[in-house]
Amino acid sequence: MAKATAITSLTIPKIPSGILRVAAAVPSSFLVQRLGSTLTSKALEVCLPRFLRQLERDYRRWSGQ
């Protein structure tokens, strides 16, 4: 039976100084939370009415009305 060998190497690259300056452009957690909240609200505005209409149709079909 052949013997298997593996050689691994971990090299940690140096972080370019330009990347550290970009960190200042990262939005605050408040803005990220606000954006997430807005996107969720808009998604619900689109999805919820259709879901409720379908639920009503399914209930009517199920109940025999």
PDBQT receptor file of N, H, CA, C and O in Angstrom, charges set to zero:
ATOM      1  N   MET A   1       0.855  -1.176   0.000  1.00  0.00    +0.000 N 
ATOM      2  CA  MET A   1       0.000   0.000   0.000  1.00  0.00    +0.000 C 
ATOM      3  C   MET A   1       0.901   1.239   0.000  1.00  0.00    +0.000 C 
ATOM      4  O   MET A   1       1.892   1.299   0.728  1.00  0.00    +0.000 OA
ATOM      5  N   ALA A   2       0.538   2.229  -0.831  1.00  0.00    +0.000 N 
ATOM      6  H   ALA A   2      -0.267   2.180  -1.422  1.00  0.00    +0.000 HD
ATOM      7  CA  ALA A   2       1.333   3.452  -0.950  1.00  0.00    +0.000 C 
ATOM      8  C   ALA A   2       1.063   4.373   0.233  1.00  0.00    +0.000 C 
ATOM      9  O   ALA A   2      -0.054   4.443   0.746  1.00  0.00    +0.000 OA
ATOM     10  N   LYS A   3       2.083   5.057   0.641  1.00  0.00    +0.000 N 
ATOM     11  H   LYS A   3       2.990   5.000   0.224  1.00  0.00    +0.000 HD
ATOM     12  CA  LYS A   3       1.978   5.996   1.747  1.00  0.00    +0.000 C 
ATOM     13  C   LYS A   3       1.650   7.382   1.171  1.00  0.00    +0.000 C 
ATOM     14  O   LYS A   3       2.289   7.825   0.217  1.00  0.00    +0.000 OA
ATOM     15  N   ALA A   4       0.654   8.061   1.750  1.00  0.00    +0.000 N 
ATOM     16  H   ALA A   4       0.134   7.701   2.524  1.00  0.00    +0.000 HD
ATOM     17  CA  ALA A   4       0.265   9.399   1.277  1.00  0.00    +0.000 C 
ATOM     18  C   ALA A   4       0.902  10.457   2.169  1.00  0.00    +0.000 C 
ATOM     19  O   ALA A   4       0.904  10.345   3.395  1.00  0.00    +0.000 OA
ATOM     20  N   THR A   5       1.425  11.454   1.541  1.00  0.00    +0.000 N 
ATOM     21  H   THR A   5       1.424  11.545   0.546  1.00  0.00    +0.000 HD
ATOM     22  CA  THR A   5       2.005  12.568   2.297  1.00  0.00    +0.000 C 
ATOM     23  C   THR A   5       1.440  13.874   1.766  1.00  0.00    +0.000 C 
ATOM     24  O   THR A   5       1.185  14.015   0.570  1.00  0.00    +0.000 OA
ATOM     25  N   ALA A   6       1.253  14.799   2.644  1.00  0.00    +0.000 N 
ATOM     26  H   ALA A   6       1.460  14.685   3.616  1.00  0.00    +0.000 HD
ATOM     27  CA  ALA A   6       0.769  16.119   2.248  1.00  0.00    +0.000 C 
ATOM     28  C   ALA A   6       1.634  17.173   2.914  1.00  0.00    +0.000 C 
ATOM     29  O   ALA A   6       1.968  17.072   4.094  1.00  0.00    +0.000 OA
ATOM     30  N   ILE A   7       1.984  18.169   2.150  1.00  0.00    +0.000 N 
ATOM     31  H   ILE A   7       1.712  18.252   1.191  1.00  0.00    +0.000 HD
ATOM     32  CA  ILE A   7       2.762  19.280   2.687  1.00  0.00    +0.000 C 
ATOM     33  C   ILE A   7       1.885  20.516   2.604  1.00  0.00    +0.000 C 
ATOM     34  O   ILE A   7       1.370  20.847   1.536  1.00  0.00    +0.000 OA
ATOM     35  N   THR A   8       1.717  21.187   3.708  1.00  0.00    +0.000 N 
ATOM     36  H   THR A   8       2.135  20.918   4.576  1.00  0.00    +0.000 HD
ATOM     37  CA  THR A   8       0.906  22.408   3.717  1.00  0.00    +0.000 C 
ATOM     38  C   THR A   8       1.765  23.576   4.155  1.00  0.00    +0.000 C 
ATOM     39  O   THR A   8       2.752  23.417   4.873  1.00  0.00    +0.000 OA
ATOM     40  N   SER A   9       1.374  24.720   3.717  1.00  0.00    +0.000 N 
ATOM     41  H   SER A   9       0.572  24.850   3.134  1.00  0.00    +0.000 HD
ATOM     42  CA  SER A   9       2.100  25.927   4.058  1.00  0.00    +0.000 C 
ATOM     43  C   SER A   9       1.088  27.044   4.272  1.00  0.00    +0.000 C 
ATOM     44  O   SER A   9       0.145  27.181   3.493  1.00  0.00    +0.000 OA
ATOM     45  N   LEU A  10       1.265  27.816   5.282  1.00  0.00    +0.000 N 
ATOM     46  H   LEU A  10       2.031  27.705   5.915  1.00  0.00    +0.000 HD
ATOM     47  CA  LEU A  10       0.384  28.937   5.558  1.00  0.00    +0.000 C 
ATOM     48  C   LEU A  10       1.208  30.208   5.495  1.00  0.00    +0.000 C 
ATOM     49  O   LEU A  10       2.120  30.415   6.295  1.00  0.00    +0.000 OA
ATOM     50  N   THR A  11       0.882  31.039   4.550  1.00  0.00    +0.000 N 
ATOM     51  H   THR A  11       0.141  30.870   3.899  1.00  0.00    +0.000 HD
ATOM     52  CA  THR A  11       1.570  32.309   4.413  1.00  0.00    +0.000 C 
ATOM     53  C   THR A  11       0.560  33.415   4.663  1.00  0.00    +0.000 C 
ATOM     54  O   THR A  11      -0.463  33.480   3.982  1.00  0.00    +0.000 OA
ATOM     55  N   ILE A  12       0.821  34.264   5.601  1.00  0.00    +0.000 N 
ATOM     56  H   ILE A  12       1.653  34.212   6.154  1.00  0.00    +0.000 HD
ATOM     57  CA  ILE A  12      -0.074  35.370   5.908  1.00  0.00    +0.000 C 
ATOM     58  C   ILE A  12       0.423  36.596   5.147  1.00  0.00    +0.000 C 
ATOM     59  O   ILE A  12       1.510  37.106   5.416  1.00  0.00    +0.000 OA
ATOM     60  N   PRO A  13      -0.389  37.065   4.190  1.00  0.00    +0.000 N 
ATOM     61  CA  PRO A  13       0.061  38.199   3.388  1.00  0.00    +0.000 C 
ATOM     62  C   PRO A  13       0.054  39.499   4.186  1.00  0.00    +0.000 C 
ATOM     63  O   PRO A  13      -0.698  39.653   5.149  1.00  0.00    +0.000 OA
ATOM     64  N   LYS A  14       0.894  40.416   3.771  1.00  0.00    +0.000 N 
ATOM     65  H   LYS A  14       1.504  40.291   2.988  1.00  0.00    +0.000 HD
ATOM     66  CA  LYS A  14       0.935  41.734   4.394  1.00  0.00    +0.000 C 
ATOM     67  C   LYS A  14      -0.276  42.522   3.888  1.00  0.00    +0.000 C 
ATOM     68  O   LYS A  14      -0.580  42.495   2.696  1.00  0.00    +0.000 OA
ATOM     69  N   ILE A  15      -0.960  43.216   4.781  1.00  0.00    +0.000 N 
ATOM     70  H   ILE A  15      -0.714  43.238   5.750  1.00  0.00    +0.000 HD
ATOM     71  CA  ILE A  15      -2.137  43.997   4.405  1.00  0.00    +0.000 C 
ATOM     72  C   ILE A  15      -1.672  45.330   3.824  1.00  0.00    +0.000 C 
ATOM     73  O   ILE A  15      -0.957  46.084   4.483  1.00  0.00    +0.000 OA
ATOM     74  N   PRO A  16      -2.081  45.619   2.586  1.00  0.00    +0.000 N 
ATOM     75  CA  PRO A  16      -1.692  46.903   1.995  1.00  0.00    +0.000 C 
ATOM     76  C   PRO A  16      -2.277  48.069   2.793  1.00  0.00    +0.000 C 
ATOM     77  O   PRO A  16      -3.395  47.980   3.301  1.00  0.00    +0.000 OA
ATOM     78  N   SER A  17      -1.535  49.138   2.898  1.00  0.00    +0.000 N 
ATOM     79  H   SER A  17      -0.627  49.210   2.486  1.00  0.00    +0.000 HD
ATOM     80  CA  SER A  17      -1.979  50.268   3.711  1.00  0.00    +0.000 C 
ATOM     81  C   SER A  17      -3.258  50.900   3.174  1.00  0.00    +0.000 C 
ATOM     82  O   SER A  17      -4.016  51.485   3.948  1.00  0.00    +0.000 OA
ATOM     83  N   GLY A  18      -3.521  50.800   1.871  1.00  0.00    +0.000 N 
ATOM     84  H   GLY A  18      -2.905  50.325   1.243  1.00  0.00    +0.000 HD
ATOM     85  CA  GLY A  18      -4.734  51.374   1.295  1.00  0.00    +0.000 C 
ATOM     86  C   GLY A  18      -5.994  50.726   1.826  1.00  0.00    +0.000 C 
ATOM     87  O   GLY A  18      -7.030  51.384   1.921  1.00  0.00    +0.000 OA
ATOM     88  N   ILE A  19      -5.930  49.457   2.172  1.00  0.00    +0.000 N 
ATOM     89  H   ILE A  19      -5.088  48.922   2.095  1.00  0.00    +0.000 HD
ATOM     90  CA  ILE A  19      -7.101  48.754   2.702  1.00  0.00    +0.000 C 
ATOM     91  C   ILE A  19      -7.485  49.303   4.060  1.00  0.00    +0.000 C 
ATOM     92  O   ILE A  19      -8.670  49.381   4.386  1.00  0.00    +0.000 OA
ATOM     93  N   LEU A  20      -6.518  49.676   4.838  1.00  0.00    +0.000 N 
ATOM     94  H   LEU A  20      -5.556  49.612   4.573  1.00  0.00    +0.000 HD
ATOM     95  CA  LEU A  20      -6.822  50.205   6.168  1.00  0.00    +0.000 C 
ATOM     96  C   LEU A  20      -7.561  51.531   6.076  1.00  0.00    +0.000 C 
ATOM     97  O   LEU A  20      -8.384  51.840   6.938  1.00  0.00    +0.000 OA
ATOM     98  N   ARG A  21      -7.280  52.313   5.049  1.00  0.00    +0.000 N 
ATOM     99  H   ARG A  21      -6.612  52.062   4.349  1.00  0.00    +0.000 HD
ATOM    100  CA  ARG A  21      -7.991  53.580   4.876  1.00  0.00    +0.000 C 
ATOM    101  C   ARG A  21      -9.434  53.354   4.436  1.00  0.00    +0.000 C 
ATOM    102  O   ARG A  21     -10.300  54.173   4.743  1.00  0.00    +0.000 OA
ATOM    103  N   VAL A  22      -9.711  52.269   3.729  1.00  0.00    +0.000 N 
ATOM    104  H   VAL A  22      -9.007  51.604   3.480  1.00  0.00    +0.000 HD
ATOM    105  CA  VAL A  22     -11.067  51.964   3.276  1.00  0.00    +0.000 C 
ATOM    106  C   VAL A  22     -11.961  51.632   4.464  1.00  0.00    +0.000 C 
ATOM    107  O   VAL A  22     -13.175  51.821   4.382  1.00  0.00    +0.000 OA
ATOM    108  N   ALA A  23     -11.404  51.150   5.549  1.00  0.00    +0.000 N 
ATOM    109  H   ALA A  23     -10.418  50.996   5.615  1.00  0.00    +0.000 HD
ATOM    110  CA  ALA A  23     -12.196  50.779   6.719  1.00  0.00    +0.000 C 
ATOM    111  C   ALA A  23     -13.034  51.944   7.211  1.00  0.00    +0.000 C 
ATOM    112  O   ALA A  23     -14.103  51.727   7.782  1.00  0.00    +0.000 OA
ATOM    113  N   ALA A  24     -12.580  53.175   7.006  1.00  0.00    +0.000 N 
ATOM    114  H   ALA A  24     -11.712  53.351   6.542  1.00  0.00    +0.000 HD
ATOM    115  CA  ALA A  24     -13.341  54.338   7.436  1.00  0.00    +0.000 C 
ATOM    116  C   ALA A  24     -14.620  54.486   6.620  1.00  0.00    +0.000 C 
ATOM    117  O   ALA A  24     -15.570  55.125   7.072  1.00  0.00    +0.000 OA
ATOM    118  N   ALA A  25     -14.655  53.899   5.416  1.00  0.00    +0.000 N 
ATOM    119  H   ALA A  25     -13.883  53.379   5.049  1.00  0.00    +0.000 HD
ATOM    120  CA  ALA A  25     -15.822  54.010   4.558  1.00  0.00    +0.000 C 
ATOM    121  C   ALA A  25     -16.888  52.964   4.884  1.00  0.00    +0.000 C 
ATOM    122  O   ALA A  25     -17.970  52.994   4.298  1.00  0.00    +0.000 OA
ATOM    123  N   VAL A  26     -16.609  52.053   5.793  1.00  0.00    +0.000 N 
ATOM    124  H   VAL A  26     -15.730  52.028   6.269  1.00  0.00    +0.000 HD
ATOM    125  CA  VAL A  26     -17.577  51.025   6.177  1.00  0.00    +0.000 C 
ATOM    126  C   VAL A  26     -18.699  51.701   6.960  1.00  0.00    +0.000 C 
ATOM    127  O   VAL A  26     -18.434  52.445   7.905  1.00  0.00    +0.000 OA
ATOM    128  N   PRO A  27     -19.966  51.444   6.570  1.00  0.00    +0.000 N 
ATOM    129  CA  PRO A  27     -21.075  52.114   7.246  1.00  0.00    +0.000 C 
ATOM    130  C   PRO A  27     -21.219  51.655   8.695  1.00  0.00    +0.000 C 
ATOM    131  O   PRO A  27     -20.818  50.551   9.063  1.00  0.00    +0.000 OA
ATOM    132  N   SER A  28     -21.792  52.518   9.484  1.00  0.00    +0.000 N 
ATOM    133  H   SER A  28     -22.118  53.415   9.185  1.00  0.00    +0.000 HD
ATOM    134  CA  SER A  28     -21.988  52.197  10.900  1.00  0.00    +0.000 C 
ATOM    135  C   SER A  28     -23.031  51.093  11.048  1.00  0.00    +0.000 C 
ATOM    136  O   SER A  28     -23.802  50.830  10.125  1.00  0.00    +0.000 OA
ATOM    137  N   SER A  29     -23.049  50.461  12.193  1.00  0.00    +0.000 N 
ATOM    138  H   SER A  29     -22.423  50.674  12.943  1.00  0.00    +0.000 HD
ATOM    139  CA  SER A  29     -24.016  49.385  12.436  1.00  0.00    +0.000 C 
ATOM    140  C   SER A  29     -25.440  49.945  12.404  1.00  0.00    +0.000 C 
ATOM    141  O   SER A  29     -26.376  49.240  12.024  1.00  0.00    +0.000 OA
ATOM    142  N   PHE A  30     -25.605  51.202  12.798  1.00  0.00    +0.000 N 
ATOM    143  H   PHE A  30     -24.845  51.774  13.106  1.00  0.00    +0.000 HD
ATOM    144  CA  PHE A  30     -26.934  51.825  12.746  1.00  0.00    +0.000 C 
ATOM    145  C   PHE A  30     -27.440  51.875  11.306  1.00  0.00    +0.000 C 
ATOM    146  O   PHE A  30     -28.597  51.549  11.042  1.00  0.00    +0.000 OA
ATOM    147  N   LEU A  31     -26.576  52.284  10.376  1.00  0.00    +0.000 N 
ATOM    148  H   LEU A  31     -25.636  52.549  10.591  1.00  0.00    +0.000 HD
ATOM    149  CA  LEU A  31     -26.986  52.370   8.975  1.00  0.00    +0.000 C 
ATOM    150  C   LEU A  31     -27.282  50.997   8.393  1.00  0.00    +0.000 C 
ATOM    151  O   LEU A  31     -28.231  50.830   7.628  1.00  0.00    +0.000 OA
ATOM    152  N   VAL A  32     -26.469  50.023   8.757  1.00  0.00    +0.000 N 
ATOM    153  H   VAL A  32     -25.698  50.160   9.378  1.00  0.00    +0.000 HD
ATOM    154  CA  VAL A  32     -26.694  48.649   8.267  1.00  0.00    +0.000 C 
ATOM    155  C   VAL A  32     -28.021  48.128   8.812  1.00  0.00    +0.000 C 
ATOM    156  O   VAL A  32     -28.789  47.497   8.085  1.00  0.00    +0.000 OA
ATOM    157  N   GLN A  33     -28.288  48.387  10.075  1.00  0.00    +0.000 N 
ATOM    158  H   GLN A  33     -27.665  48.899  10.666  1.00  0.00    +0.000 HD
ATOM    159  CA  GLN A  33     -29.541  47.940  10.686  1.00  0.00    +0.000 C 
ATOM    160  C   GLN A  33     -30.731  48.640  10.033  1.00  0.00    +0.000 C 
ATOM    161  O   GLN A  33     -31.758  48.015   9.770  1.00  0.00    +0.000 OA
ATOM    162  N   ARG A  34     -30.589  49.916   9.778  1.00  0.00    +0.000 N 
ATOM    163  H   ARG A  34     -29.754  50.424   9.992  1.00  0.00    +0.000 HD
ATOM    164  CA  ARG A  34     -31.662  50.683   9.142  1.00  0.00    +0.000 C 
ATOM    165  C   ARG A  34     -31.943  50.162   7.731  1.00  0.00    +0.000 C 
ATOM    166  O   ARG A  34     -33.099  50.021   7.332  1.00  0.00    +0.000 OA
ATOM    167  N   LEU A  35     -30.884  49.879   6.988  1.00  0.00    +0.000 N 
ATOM    168  H   LEU A  35     -29.945  49.994   7.312  1.00  0.00    +0.000 HD
ATOM    169  CA  LEU A  35     -31.039  49.342   5.638  1.00  0.00    +0.000 C 
ATOM    170  C   LEU A  35     -31.733  47.983   5.675  1.00  0.00    +0.000 C 
ATOM    171  O   LEU A  35     -32.637  47.720   4.883  1.00  0.00    +0.000 OA
ATOM    172  N   GLY A  36     -31.309  47.130   6.590  1.00  0.00    +0.000 N 
ATOM    173  H   GLY A  36     -30.574  47.344   7.233  1.00  0.00    +0.000 HD
ATOM    174  CA  GLY A  36     -31.929  45.813   6.722  1.00  0.00    +0.000 C 
ATOM    175  C   GLY A  36     -33.405  45.920   7.072  1.00  0.00    +0.000 C 
ATOM    176  O   GLY A  36     -34.231  45.174   6.547  1.00  0.00    +0.000 OA
ATOM    177  N   SER A  37     -33.729  46.839   7.949  1.00  0.00    +0.000 N 
ATOM    178  H   SER A  37     -33.058  47.445   8.376  1.00  0.00    +0.000 HD
ATOM    179  CA  SER A  37     -35.116  47.053   8.352  1.00  0.00    +0.000 C 
ATOM    180  C   SER A  37     -35.954  47.542   7.173  1.00  0.00    +0.000 C 
ATOM    181  O   SER A  37     -37.077  47.082   6.971  1.00  0.00    +0.000 OA
ATOM    182  N   THR A  38     -35.410  48.465   6.405  1.00  0.00    +0.000 N 
ATOM    183  H   THR A  38     -34.497  48.839   6.568  1.00  0.00    +0.000 HD
ATOM    184  CA  THR A  38     -36.121  48.999   5.244  1.00  0.00    +0.000 C 
ATOM    185  C   THR A  38     -36.349  47.909   4.199  1.00  0.00    +0.000 C 
ATOM    186  O   THR A  38     -37.447  47.788   3.657  1.00  0.00    +0.000 OA
ATOM    187  N   LEU A  39     -35.320  47.122   3.918  1.00  0.00    +0.000 N 
ATOM    188  H   LEU A  39     -34.427  47.221   4.359  1.00  0.00    +0.000 HD
ATOM    189  CA  LEU A  39     -35.459  46.041   2.935  1.00  0.00    +0.000 C 
ATOM    190  C   LEU A  39     -36.488  45.004   3.383  1.00  0.00    +0.000 C 
ATOM    191  O   LEU A  39     -37.271  44.509   2.573  1.00  0.00    +0.000 OA
ATOM    192  N   THR A  40     -36.482  44.684   4.662  1.00  0.00    +0.000 N 
ATOM    193  H   THR A  40     -35.846  45.086   5.320  1.00  0.00    +0.000 HD
ATOM    194  CA  THR A  40     -37.449  43.723   5.194  1.00  0.00    +0.000 C 
ATOM    195  C   THR A  40     -38.864  44.264   5.065  1.00  0.00    +0.000 C 
ATOM    196  O   THR A  40     -39.775  43.536   4.669  1.00  0.00    +0.000 OA
ATOM    197  N   SER A  41     -39.053  45.529   5.396  1.00  0.00    +0.000 N 
ATOM    198  H   SER A  41     -38.313  46.120   5.718  1.00  0.00    +0.000 HD
ATOM    199  CA  SER A  41     -40.382  46.144   5.285  1.00  0.00    +0.000 C 
ATOM    200  C   SER A  41     -40.883  46.127   3.849  1.00  0.00    +0.000 C 
ATOM    201  O   SER A  41     -42.042  45.801   3.593  1.00  0.00    +0.000 OA
ATOM    202  N   LYS A  42     -40.010  46.475   2.917  1.00  0.00    +0.000 N 
ATOM    203  H   LYS A  42     -39.069  46.739   3.125  1.00  0.00    +0.000 HD
ATOM    204  CA  LYS A  42     -40.407  46.496   1.508  1.00  0.00    +0.000 C 
ATOM    205  C   LYS A  42     -40.743  45.086   1.018  1.00  0.00    +0.000 C 
ATOM    206  O   LYS A  42     -41.703  44.902   0.269  1.00  0.00    +0.000 OA
ATOM    207  N   ALA A  43     -39.964  44.098   1.434  1.00  0.00    +0.000 N 
ATOM    208  H   ALA A  43     -39.184  44.247   2.042  1.00  0.00    +0.000 HD
ATOM    209  CA  ALA A  43     -40.232  42.715   1.040  1.00  0.00    +0.000 C 
ATOM    210  C   ALA A  43     -41.588  42.260   1.580  1.00  0.00    +0.000 C 
ATOM    211  O   ALA A  43     -42.338  41.580   0.880  1.00  0.00    +0.000 OA
ATOM    212  N   LEU A  44     -41.901  42.633   2.816  1.00  0.00    +0.000 N 
ATOM    213  H   LEU A  44     -41.292  43.186   3.384  1.00  0.00    +0.000 HD
ATOM    214  CA  LEU A  44     -43.198  42.270   3.390  1.00  0.00    +0.000 C 
ATOM    215  C   LEU A  44     -44.340  42.963   2.677  1.00  0.00    +0.000 C 
ATOM    216  O   LEU A  44     -45.403  42.369   2.496  1.00  0.00    +0.000 OA
ATOM    217  N   GLU A  45     -44.144  44.218   2.263  1.00  0.00    +0.000 N 
ATOM    218  H   GLU A  45     -43.280  44.700   2.410  1.00  0.00    +0.000 HD
ATOM    219  CA  GLU A  45     -45.184  44.934   1.522  1.00  0.00    +0.000 C 
ATOM    220  C   GLU A  45     -45.549  44.196   0.241  1.00  0.00    +0.000 C 
ATOM    221  O   GLU A  45     -46.706  44.206  -0.177  1.00  0.00    +0.000 OA
ATOM    222  N   VAL A  46     -44.576  43.565  -0.372  1.00  0.00    +0.000 N 
ATOM    223  H   VAL A  46     -43.636  43.557  -0.032  1.00  0.00    +0.000 HD
ATOM    224  CA  VAL A  46     -44.806  42.842  -1.621  1.00  0.00    +0.000 C 
ATOM    225  C   VAL A  46     -45.373  41.445  -1.344  1.00  0.00    +0.000 C 
ATOM    226  O   VAL A  46     -46.334  41.028  -1.990  1.00  0.00    +0.000 OA
ATOM    227  N   CYS A  47     -44.792  40.736  -0.404  1.00  0.00    +0.000 N 
ATOM    228  H   CYS A  47     -44.011  41.075   0.121  1.00  0.00    +0.000 HD
ATOM    229  CA  CYS A  47     -45.120  39.317  -0.188  1.00  0.00    +0.000 C 
ATOM    230  C   CYS A  47     -46.371  39.089   0.648  1.00  0.00    +0.000 C 
ATOM    231  O   CYS A  47     -47.139  38.172   0.359  1.00  0.00    +0.000 OA
ATOM    232  N   LEU A  48     -46.592  39.891   1.663  1.00  0.00    +0.000 N 
ATOM    233  H   LEU A  48     -45.968  40.637   1.898  1.00  0.00    +0.000 HD
ATOM    234  CA  LEU A  48     -47.667  39.617   2.609  1.00  0.00    +0.000 C 
ATOM    235  C   LEU A  48     -49.059  39.630   1.981  1.00  0.00    +0.000 C 
ATOM    236  O   LEU A  48     -49.833  38.710   2.245  1.00  0.00    +0.000 OA
ATOM    237  N   PRO A  49     -49.422  40.623   1.163  1.00  0.00    +0.000 N 
ATOM    238  CA  PRO A  49     -50.767  40.589   0.576  1.00  0.00    +0.000 C 
ATOM    239  C   PRO A  49     -51.025  39.325  -0.263  1.00  0.00    +0.000 C 
ATOM    240  O   PRO A  49     -52.099  38.729  -0.188  1.00  0.00    +0.000 OA
ATOM    241  N   ARG A  50     -50.038  38.933  -1.047  1.00  0.00    +0.000 N 
ATOM    242  H   ARG A  50     -49.165  39.417  -1.108  1.00  0.00    +0.000 HD
ATOM    243  CA  ARG A  50     -50.213  37.719  -1.863  1.00  0.00    +0.000 C 
ATOM    244  C   ARG A  50     -50.346  36.487  -0.963  1.00  0.00    +0.000 C 
ATOM    245  O   ARG A  50     -51.183  35.619  -1.211  1.00  0.00    +0.000 OA
ATOM    246  N   PHE A  51     -49.524  36.417   0.074  1.00  0.00    +0.000 N 
ATOM    247  H   PHE A  51     -48.844  37.122   0.276  1.00  0.00    +0.000 HD
ATOM    248  CA  PHE A  51     -49.592  35.286   0.992  1.00  0.00    +0.000 C 
ATOM    249  C   PHE A  51     -50.973  35.192   1.633  1.00  0.00    +0.000 C 
ATOM    250  O   PHE A  51     -51.538  34.103   1.735  1.00  0.00    +0.000 OA
ATOM    251  N   LEU A  52     -51.520  36.328   2.067  1.00  0.00    +0.000 N 
ATOM    252  H   LEU A  52     -51.062  37.213   1.985  1.00  0.00    +0.000 HD
ATOM    253  CA  LEU A  52     -52.822  36.318   2.729  1.00  0.00    +0.000 C 
ATOM    254  C   LEU A  52     -53.946  35.942   1.759  1.00  0.00    +0.000 C 
ATOM    255  O   LEU A  52     -54.878  35.235   2.143  1.00  0.00    +0.000 OA
ATOM    256  N   ARG A  53     -53.870  36.407   0.505  1.00  0.00    +0.000 N 
ATOM    257  H   ARG A  53     -53.114  36.981   0.193  1.00  0.00    +0.000 HD
ATOM    258  CA  ARG A  53     -54.877  36.003  -0.487  1.00  0.00    +0.000 C 
ATOM    259  C   ARG A  53     -54.831  34.497  -0.725  1.00  0.00    +0.000 C 
ATOM    260  O   ARG A  53     -55.869  33.840  -0.801  1.00  0.00    +0.000 OA
ATOM    261  N   GLN A  54     -53.627  33.961  -0.842  1.00  0.00    +0.000 N 
ATOM    262  H   GLN A  54     -52.784  34.494  -0.780  1.00  0.00    +0.000 HD
ATOM    263  CA  GLN A  54     -53.477  32.522  -1.062  1.00  0.00    +0.000 C 
ATOM    264  C   GLN A  54     -53.951  31.736   0.155  1.00  0.00    +0.000 C 
ATOM    265  O   GLN A  54     -54.566  30.680   0.009  1.00  0.00    +0.000 OA
ATOM    266  N   LEU A  55     -53.672  32.237   1.342  1.00  0.00    +0.000 N 
ATOM    267  H   LEU A  55     -53.172  33.095   1.460  1.00  0.00    +0.000 HD
ATOM    268  CA  LEU A  55     -54.121  31.577   2.567  1.00  0.00    +0.000 C 
ATOM    269  C   LEU A  55     -55.645  31.540   2.616  1.00  0.00    +0.000 C 
ATOM    270  O   LEU A  55     -56.236  30.528   2.994  1.00  0.00    +0.000 OA
ATOM    271  N   GLU A  56     -56.277  32.647   2.232  1.00  0.00    +0.000 N 
ATOM    272  H   GLU A  56     -55.797  33.469   1.925  1.00  0.00    +0.000 HD
ATOM    273  CA  GLU A  56     -57.735  32.697   2.219  1.00  0.00    +0.000 C 
ATOM    274  C   GLU A  56     -58.300  31.690   1.218  1.00  0.00    +0.000 C 
ATOM    275  O   GLU A  56     -59.253  30.976   1.529  1.00  0.00    +0.000 OA
ATOM    276  N   ARG A  57     -57.717  31.630   0.012  1.00  0.00    +0.000 N 
ATOM    277  H   ARG A  57     -56.943  32.211  -0.241  1.00  0.00    +0.000 HD
ATOM    278  CA  ARG A  57     -58.168  30.665  -1.002  1.00  0.00    +0.000 C 
ATOM    279  C   ARG A  57     -58.005  29.228  -0.505  1.00  0.00    +0.000 C 
ATOM    280  O   ARG A  57     -58.898  28.397  -0.670  1.00  0.00    +0.000 OA
ATOM    281  N   ASP A  58     -56.857  28.952   0.102  1.00  0.00    +0.000 N 
ATOM    282  H   ASP A  58     -56.132  29.628   0.236  1.00  0.00    +0.000 HD
ATOM    283  CA  ASP A  58     -56.605  27.600   0.613  1.00  0.00    +0.000 C 
ATOM    284  C   ASP A  58     -57.586  27.240   1.718  1.00  0.00    +0.000 C 
ATOM    285  O   ASP A  58     -58.060  26.106   1.780  1.00  0.00    +0.000 OA
ATOM    286  N   TYR A  59     -57.895  28.192   2.590  1.00  0.00    +0.000 N 
ATOM    287  H   TYR A  59     -57.509  29.114   2.540  1.00  0.00    +0.000 HD
ATOM    288  CA  TYR A  59     -58.829  27.921   3.685  1.00  0.00    +0.000 C 
ATOM    289  C   TYR A  59     -60.221  27.635   3.132  1.00  0.00    +0.000 C 
ATOM    290  O   TYR A  59     -60.899  26.706   3.571  1.00  0.00    +0.000 OA
ATOM    291  N   ARG A  60     -60.639  28.452   2.155  1.00  0.00    +0.000 N 
ATOM    292  H   ARG A  60     -60.089  29.206   1.798  1.00  0.00    +0.000 HD
ATOM    293  CA  ARG A  60     -61.968  28.248   1.567  1.00  0.00    +0.000 C 
ATOM    294  C   ARG A  60     -62.061  26.867   0.904  1.00  0.00    +0.000 C 
ATOM    295  O   ARG A  60     -63.066  26.169   1.038  1.00  0.00    +0.000 OA
ATOM    296  N   ARG A  61     -61.004  26.492   0.193  1.00  0.00    +0.000 N 
ATOM    297  H   ARG A  61     -60.188  27.060   0.084  1.00  0.00    +0.000 HD
ATOM    298  CA  ARG A  61     -60.970  25.183  -0.455  1.00  0.00    +0.000 C 
ATOM    299  C   ARG A  61     -61.000  24.070   0.597  1.00  0.00    +0.000 C 
ATOM    300  O   ARG A  61     -61.717  23.081   0.444  1.00  0.00    +0.000 OA
ATOM    301  N   TRP A  62     -60.224  24.238   1.653  1.00  0.00    +0.000 N 
ATOM    302  H   TRP A  62     -59.642  25.041   1.777  1.00  0.00    +0.000 HD
ATOM    303  CA  TRP A  62     -60.129  23.231   2.713  1.00  0.00    +0.000 C 
ATOM    304  C   TRP A  62     -61.456  23.092   3.465  1.00  0.00    +0.000 C 
ATOM    305  O   TRP A  62     -61.876  21.983   3.798  1.00  0.00    +0.000 OA
ATOM    306  N   SER A  63     -62.121  24.247   3.732  1.00  0.00    +0.000 N 
ATOM    307  H   SER A  63     -61.780  25.148   3.461  1.00  0.00    +0.000 HD
ATOM    308  CA  SER A  63     -63.326  24.209   4.534  1.00  0.00    +0.000 C 
ATOM    309  C   SER A  63     -64.564  23.833   3.708  1.00  0.00    +0.000 C 
ATOM    310  O   SER A  63     -65.630  23.585   4.272  1.00  0.00    +0.000 OA
ATOM    311  N   GLY A  64     -64.428  23.788   2.369  1.00  0.00    +0.000 N 
ATOM    312  H   GLY A  64     -63.562  23.989   1.911  1.00  0.00    +0.000 HD
ATOM    313  CA  GLY A  64     -65.541  23.398   1.522  1.00  0.00    +0.000 C 
ATOM    314  C   GLY A  64     -66.501  24.533   1.224  1.00  0.00    +0.000 C 
ATOM    315  O   GLY A  64     -67.614  24.274   0.767  1.00  0.00    +0.000 OA
ATOM    316  N   GLN A  65     -66.121  25.771   1.460  1.00  0.00    +0.000 N 
ATOM    317  H   GLN A  65     -65.217  25.981   1.831  1.00  0.00    +0.000 HD
ATOM    318  CA  GLN A  65     -67.008  26.927   1.201  1.00  0.00    +0.000 C 
ATOM    319  C   GLN A  65     -67.075  27.240  -0.259  1.00  0.00    +0.000 C 
ATOM    320  O   GLN A  65     -67.769  28.175  -0.659  1.00  0.00    +0.000 OA
TER     321      GLN A  65
